Amino acid sequence: MDTTAEAILKCLLECRSEESSRVAFNDGIFPEYAQMSIGVELEKLVQYGMIGGLISYDCGGWCDVLPPALSYGMIKGIIQHHMFI
């Protein structure tokens, strides 16, 4: 996954409550450099299998954070660790 998609995913995970996989967001939570292409970035996360049920509108939306997104950081850390051994 590219670094912009990772940054968007991190923002979505920070907005997620423990009780639900549904995330409501507004575009202001995302890094400024990604706000002009947020639709493309969110669609990339759908394609990567990290989010689903995406509904977006003018300045926000909803999505479901899928299980692979919850373990992505841990898996990426393990892979990076093994690359440097």
C-alpha positions as CSV (number, residue, x, y, z in Angstrom):
1,M,0.0,0.0,0.0
2,D,1.4,3.5,-0.8
3,T,2.1,6.0,1.9
4,T,-0.9,8.3,1.1
5,A,-3.3,5.4,1.4
6,E,-1.7,4.4,4.7
7,A,-2.1,8.0,6.0
8,I,-5.8,8.0,5.0
9,L,-6.3,4.6,6.7
10,K,-4.6,5.8,9.9
11,C,-7.0,8.8,10.0
12,L,-10.0,6.5,9.6
13,L,-8.8,4.1,12.3
14,E,-8.3,7.0,14.7
15,C,-12.0,8.0,14.1
16,R,-13.3,4.4,14.6
17,S,-15.0,3.5,17.9
18,E,-14.3,0.1,19.5
19,E,-18.0,-0.8,19.3
20,S,-18.5,-0.5,15.6
21,S,-16.6,-0.9,12.3
22,R,-18.6,2.0,10.8
23,V,-16.7,5.3,10.6
24,A,-18.3,8.7,9.9
25,F,-15.7,11.2,8.6
26,N,-15.3,14.6,7.2
27,D,-12.6,15.5,4.8
28,G,-10.9,17.8,7.4
29,I,-9.5,14.7,9.2
30,F,-7.2,13.8,6.3
31,P,-3.8,15.4,5.6
32,E,-4.0,18.5,3.5
33,Y,-2.0,17.1,0.7
34,A,-4.6,14.3,0.2
35,Q,-7.8,16.3,0.5
36,M,-7.9,17.2,-3.2
37,S,-7.9,13.5,-4.2
38,I,-9.7,12.0,-1.2
39,G,-12.2,10.2,-3.5
40,V,-9.3,8.4,-5.3
41,E,-7.5,7.6,-2.0
42,L,-10.7,6.1,-0.4
43,E,-11.3,4.1,-3.6
44,K,-7.7,2.7,-3.3
45,L,-8.5,1.5,0.2
46,V,-11.6,-0.2,-1.1
47,Q,-9.5,-1.9,-3.8
48,Y,-6.9,-2.9,-1.1
49,G,-9.7,-4.5,0.9
50,M,-9.2,-2.2,3.9
51,I,-12.6,-0.5,3.8
52,G,-16.0,-1.3,2.4
53,G,-19.5,0.2,2.2
54,L,-18.1,3.5,1.2
55,I,-20.6,6.3,0.9
56,S,-19.0,9.7,0.3
57,Y,-20.6,13.1,-0.3
58,D,-19.3,16.7,-0.7
59,C,-17.1,17.0,2.4
60,G,-17.4,13.6,4.2
61,G,-18.9,10.2,4.3
62,W,-19.2,6.8,5.9
63,C,-17.3,3.6,5.5
64,D,-16.8,0.2,7.2
65,V,-13.3,-0.6,8.4
66,L,-12.7,-4.2,7.4
67,P,-10.6,-6.7,9.5
68,P,-7.5,-6.5,7.3
69,A,-7.2,-2.8,8.1
70,L,-7.1,-3.6,11.8
71,S,-4.1,-5.9,11.5
72,Y,-2.3,-4.0,8.7
73,G,0.1,-2.1,10.9
74,M,1.2,-5.2,12.8
75,I,1.7,-7.2,9.6
76,K,3.6,-4.4,8.0
77,G,5.9,-4.1,11.0
78,I,6.7,-7.8,11.0
79,I,7.4,-7.7,7.3
80,Q,9.7,-4.7,7.6
81,H,11.5,-6.3,10.6
82,H,12.2,-9.5,8.5
83,M,13.5,-7.4,5.5
84,F,16.2,-5.9,7.7
85,I,17.4,-9.2,9.3
